[in-house]
Amino acid sequence: MKSKLKRAVEARSVGTQQADDGGDAVGSFRFAADFPGFAGHFPAYPVLPAVVQVLTAQVVVEQLLGRPLIMRRLERAKFLKQVRPGQTLQVVCRERQSGGRRVWDARLTADGEPAATFWMTLAEENEG
C-alpha cells in the first residue's frame, strides 16, 4: 500500500519517468508551497526534506521498472542545496551492480544546480 507522502510525490511529477539514451532513469518534479512534505520543515522558510528527495528517486526507479520497491539501504547521501517551493527537481538514476546487489546512483538537481547525490539499494517486497 502506498503512503500518502508517496502518492503526493507521484502527483508532483512534471515529466514522464523514462530511460534516456544512456539507460538512466529520469524524472522531473515540482513541489508547490502547499505540498504536504513542506509542513513543519520549516515554518516561514519551507525546504524539501531529504527523505522526500530520496523518495523522488525511488519513485523514478519504480515507474521505470513498473513495480513497487522497498528501500533496503541508502549510502553516501550528500544534500548540497536547499530545494524550495516551485523549483524543478530533476532526478537521474543509474543502475549498477555492487557486491552482488543492484544499486542505483541518484543525482538530483534543483533548477539546474546540484542538489543531492546518493546510492540506493532497492528490492522487491519478497527479496531479502
Short mmCIF file of the C-alpha atoms (twelve columns), coordinates in Angstrom:
data_MODEL
# 
_entry.id   MODEL 
# 
loop_
_atom_site.group_PDB 
_atom_site.id 
_atom_site.type_symbol 
_atom_site.label_atom_id 
_atom_site.label_alt_id 
_atom_site.label_comp_id 
_atom_site.label_asym_id 
_atom_site.label_seq_id 
_atom_site.Cartn_x 
_atom_site.Cartn_y 
_atom_site.Cartn_z 
_atom_site.pdbx_PDB_model_num 
ATOM 1   C CA . MET A 1   0.000  0.000   0.000   1 
ATOM 2   C CA . LYS A 2   1.364  3.415   -0.956  1 
ATOM 3   C CA . SER A 3   1.822  6.030   1.715   1 
ATOM 4   C CA . LYS A 4   0.104  9.406   1.426   1 
ATOM 5   C CA . LEU A 5   3.505  11.022  1.024   1 
ATOM 6   C CA . LYS A 6   4.470  8.731   -1.863  1 
ATOM 7   C CA . ARG A 7   1.173  9.453   -3.618  1 
ATOM 8   C CA . ALA A 8   1.747  13.187  -3.093  1 
ATOM 9   C CA . VAL A 9   5.254  12.912  -4.589  1 
ATOM 10  C CA . GLU A 10  3.942  10.995  -7.613  1 
ATOM 11  C CA . ALA A 11  1.302  13.679  -8.157  1 
ATOM 12  C CA . ARG A 12  4.041  16.340  -8.412  1 
ATOM 13  C CA . SER A 13  5.685  14.695  -11.412 1 
ATOM 14  C CA . VAL A 14  6.017  17.157  -14.303 1 
ATOM 15  C CA . GLY A 15  7.709  14.754  -16.699 1 
ATOM 16  C CA . THR A 16  7.195  11.132  -17.539 1 
ATOM 17  C CA . GLN A 17  9.757  8.918   -15.879 1 
ATOM 18  C CA . GLN A 18  11.743 7.248   -18.602 1 
ATOM 19  C CA . ALA A 19  15.102 5.833   -19.535 1 
ATOM 20  C CA . ASP A 20  17.298 8.209   -21.507 1 
ATOM 21  C CA . ASP A 21  19.677 7.093   -24.243 1 
ATOM 22  C CA . GLY A 22  22.311 6.167   -21.648 1 
ATOM 23  C CA . GLY A 23  19.905 3.892   -19.778 1 
ATOM 24  C CA . ASP A 24  19.417 6.337   -16.899 1 
ATOM 25  C CA . ALA A 25  16.003 6.627   -15.260 1 
ATOM 26  C CA . VAL A 26  14.957 10.281  -15.481 1 
ATOM 27  C CA . GLY A 27  12.068 12.234  -13.958 1 
ATOM 28  C CA . SER A 28  11.141 15.798  -13.024 1 
ATOM 29  C CA . PHE A 29  9.041  17.091  -10.137 1 
ATOM 30  C CA . ARG A 30  7.762  20.465  -8.962  1 
ATOM 31  C CA . PHE A 31  6.617  20.948  -5.390  1 
ATOM 32  C CA . ALA A 32  4.363  23.940  -4.698  1 
ATOM 33  C CA . ALA A 33  4.359  25.605  -1.278  1 
ATOM 34  C CA . ASP A 34  1.220  23.630  -0.314  1 
ATOM 35  C CA . PHE A 35  2.966  20.253  -0.790  1 
ATOM 36  C CA . PRO A 36  2.443  18.286  2.471   1 
ATOM 37  C CA . GLY A 37  6.158  17.430  2.724   1 
ATOM 38  C CA . PHE A 38  6.946  21.081  3.477   1 
ATOM 39  C CA . ALA A 39  4.666  21.110  6.551   1 
ATOM 40  C CA . GLY A 40  6.798  21.989  9.562   1 
ATOM 41  C CA . HIS A 41  10.035 21.949  7.529   1 
ATOM 42  C CA . PHE A 42  10.445 24.876  8.209   1 
ATOM 43  C CA . PRO A 43  7.737  27.420  9.114   1 
ATOM 44  C CA . ALA A 44  8.180  30.648  7.135   1 
ATOM 45  C CA . TYR A 45  11.083 29.050  5.176   1 
ATOM 46  C CA . PRO A 46  9.941  25.793  3.535   1 
ATOM 47  C CA . VAL A 47  12.696 23.372  2.470   1 
ATOM 48  C CA . LEU A 48  12.060 19.992  0.843   1 
ATOM 49  C CA . PRO A 49  13.123 17.349  3.390   1 
ATOM 50  C CA . ALA A 50  15.891 14.913  2.460   1 
ATOM 51  C CA . VAL A 51  13.505 11.978  2.895   1 
ATOM 52  C CA . VAL A 52  11.272 13.425  0.159   1 
ATOM 53  C CA . GLN A 53  14.260 13.901  -2.138  1 
ATOM 54  C CA . VAL A 54  15.170 10.241  -1.660  1 
ATOM 55  C CA . LEU A 55  11.541 9.243   -2.220  1 
ATOM 56  C CA . THR A 56  11.500 11.088  -5.570  1 
ATOM 57  C CA . ALA A 57  14.421 8.944   -6.747  1 
ATOM 58  C CA . GLN A 58  12.680 5.771   -5.593  1 
ATOM 59  C CA . VAL A 59  9.511  6.822   -7.455  1 
ATOM 60  C CA . VAL A 60  11.509 7.392   -10.665 1 
ATOM 61  C CA . VAL A 61  13.004 3.889   -10.484 1 
ATOM 62  C CA . GLU A 62  9.658  2.284   -9.590  1 
ATOM 63  C CA . GLN A 63  7.937  3.947   -12.526 1 
ATOM 64  C CA . LEU A 64  10.726 2.909   -14.875 1 
ATOM 65  C CA . LEU A 65  10.521 -0.718  -13.715 1 
ATOM 66  C CA . GLY A 66  6.729  -0.726  -13.387 1 
ATOM 67  C CA . ARG A 67  6.582  -2.142  -9.871  1 
ATOM 68  C CA . PRO A 68  6.815  -1.005  -6.243  1 
ATOM 69  C CA . LEU A 69  10.127 -1.378  -4.424  1 
ATOM 70  C CA . ILE A 70  11.357 -1.165  -0.856  1 
ATOM 71  C CA . MET A 71  14.340 0.892   0.237   1 
ATOM 72  C CA . ARG A 72  16.897 -1.501  1.720   1 
ATOM 73  C CA . ARG A 73  19.899 0.793   2.046   1 
ATOM 74  C CA . LEU A 74  20.881 4.418   1.489   1 
ATOM 75  C CA . GLU A 75  24.573 5.239   1.204   1 
ATOM 76  C CA . ARG A 76  26.826 8.214   0.532   1 
ATOM 77  C CA . ALA A 77  23.992 10.715  0.798   1 
ATOM 78  C CA . LYS A 78  25.027 14.325  0.251   1 
ATOM 79  C CA . PHE A 79  22.465 17.097  0.229   1 
ATOM 80  C CA . LEU A 80  24.099 20.071  -1.445  1 
ATOM 81  C CA . LYS A 81  21.363 22.656  -1.958  1 
ATOM 82  C CA . GLN A 82  18.093 23.519  -0.302  1 
ATOM 83  C CA . VAL A 83  15.145 22.674  -2.521  1 
ATOM 84  C CA . ARG A 84  12.473 25.339  -2.204  1 
ATOM 85  C CA . PRO A 85  8.831  25.507  -3.338  1 
ATOM 86  C CA . GLY A 86  8.347  25.993  -7.057  1 
ATOM 87  C CA . GLN A 87  11.771 24.758  -8.128  1 
ATOM 88  C CA . THR A 88  12.004 21.999  -10.738 1 
ATOM 89  C CA . LEU A 89  13.713 18.962  -9.254  1 
ATOM 90  C CA . GLN A 90  15.254 16.707  -11.896 1 
ATOM 91  C CA . VAL A 91  16.144 13.187  -10.801 1 
ATOM 92  C CA . VAL A 92  18.554 10.944  -12.718 1 
ATOM 93  C CA . CYS A 93  19.186 7.379   -11.506 1 
ATOM 94  C CA . ARG A 94  21.685 4.929   -12.996 1 
ATOM 95  C CA . GLU A 95  21.687 1.239   -12.152 1 
ATOM 96  C CA . ARG A 96  24.882 -0.663  -11.382 1 
ATOM 97  C CA . GLN A 97  25.957 -3.823  -9.583  1 
ATOM 98  C CA . SER A 98  27.935 -3.589  -6.343  1 
ATOM 99  C CA . GLY A 99  28.910 -6.637  -4.325  1 
ATOM 100 C CA . GLY A 100 26.232 -8.748  -5.970  1 
ATOM 101 C CA . ARG A 101 23.442 -6.283  -5.319  1 
ATOM 102 C CA . ARG A 102 21.582 -3.847  -7.534  1 
ATOM 103 C CA . VAL A 103 22.424 -0.251  -6.617  1 
ATOM 104 C CA . TRP A 104 21.007 2.948   -8.098  1 
ATOM 105 C CA . ASP A 105 23.201 6.058   -8.193  1 
ATOM 106 C CA . ALA A 106 20.930 9.100   -7.862  1 
ATOM 107 C CA . ARG A 107 21.723 12.684  -8.873  1 
ATOM 108 C CA . LEU A 108 19.225 15.445  -8.187  1 
ATOM 109 C CA . THR A 109 19.331 18.997  -9.481  1 
ATOM 110 C CA . ALA A 110 17.106 21.909  -8.466  1 
ATOM 111 C CA . ASP A 111 16.624 24.425  -11.261 1 
ATOM 112 C CA . GLY A 112 19.756 23.006  -12.891 1 
ATOM 113 C CA . GLU A 113 22.034 23.241  -9.822  1 
ATOM 114 C CA . PRO A 114 23.294 20.121  -7.992  1 
ATOM 115 C CA . ALA A 115 21.000 19.412  -5.045  1 
ATOM 116 C CA . ALA A 116 21.777 15.864  -3.846  1 
ATOM 117 C CA . THR A 117 23.619 12.646  -4.623  1 
ATOM 118 C CA . PHE A 118 23.218 9.223   -3.026  1 
ATOM 119 C CA . TRP A 119 23.204 5.481   -3.641  1 
ATOM 120 C CA . MET A 120 20.061 3.419   -3.080  1 
ATOM 121 C CA . THR A 121 19.619 -0.310  -2.764  1 
ATOM 122 C CA . LEU A 122 16.035 -1.109  -3.694  1 
ATOM 123 C CA . ALA A 123 14.376 -4.510  -3.594  1 
ATOM 124 C CA . GLU A 124 11.071 -6.205  -4.284  1 
ATOM 125 C CA . GLU A 125 8.946  -6.863  -1.212  1 
ATOM 126 C CA . ASN A 126 9.744  -10.587 -1.242  1 
ATOM 127 C CA . GLU A 127 13.533 -10.091 -1.631  1 
ATOM 128 C CA . GLY A 128 15.734 -10.258 1.457   1 
# 
